[in-house]
């Protein structure tokens, strides 16, 4: 059975460890989020209508989520 009481020391500088993440360009992430936030209003209305119908489809008359 392995000895679970031993623990390996963590590197003092996190960039030296294997789990160090590469730096990302923050401005690229901001642009991507802005693109996601700006959408076609007609497409969003159509998508909501399909979602609404799907959620209320099998619910009893008095228990609809969206009336």
C-alpha positions in Angstrom: 0.0 0.0 0.0 1.5 3.4 -0.9 2.5 5.8 1.9 -0.1 8.6 1.8 1.5 10.6 4.7 4.2 11.8 2.4 3.6 14.9 0.4 5.8 16.4 -2.3 6.9 20.0 -1.8 5.3 22.5 -4.1 7.5 24.7 -6.2 7.9 28.2 -4.8 7.5 29.8 -8.1 4.3 28.6 -9.7 5.6 29.2 -13.2 8.2 26.5 -12.6 5.6 23.9 -11.8 4.0 21.6 -14.4 0.5 23.2 -13.8 1.6 26.7 -14.7 -0.9 28.2 -17.2 0.3 30.1 -20.2 -0.5 33.8 -20.2 -3.5 34.8 -22.3 -4.2 38.0 -24.1 -6.9 39.8 -22.0 -8.0 42.0 -24.8 -8.8 39.0 -27.0 -11.0 37.6 -24.2 -12.7 41.0 -23.9 -13.4 41.1 -27.6 -14.8 37.6 -27.5 -17.2 38.3 -24.6 -18.3 41.5 -26.3 -19.2 39.5 -29.5 -21.2 37.1 -27.4 -23.1 39.9 -25.7 -24.0 41.6 -28.9 -26.6 39.4 -30.7 -29.3 39.6 -33.2 -32.5 40.6 -31.4 -34.7 38.6 -33.8 -32.6 35.5 -33.4 -32.8 35.9 -29.6 -36.6 36.2 -29.7 -36.9 33.1 -31.9 -34.5 31.1 -29.6 -36.5 32.1 -26.5 -39.8 31.1 -28.1 -38.4 27.6 -28.9 -37.0 27.3 -25.4 -40.3 28.5 -23.8 -42.3 26.0 -25.8 -39.9 23.2 -25.0 -40.0 23.9 -21.2 -43.8 24.2 -21.1 -44.5 21.3 -23.5 -45.1 18.5 -21.0 -46.2 20.6 -18.0 -49.8 20.5 -16.8 -51.9 23.6 -17.7 -51.7 25.2 -14.3 -47.9 24.7 -13.9 -46.5 26.4 -17.0 -43.2 28.3 -16.4 -44.1 30.9 -19.0 -47.8 31.8 -19.5 
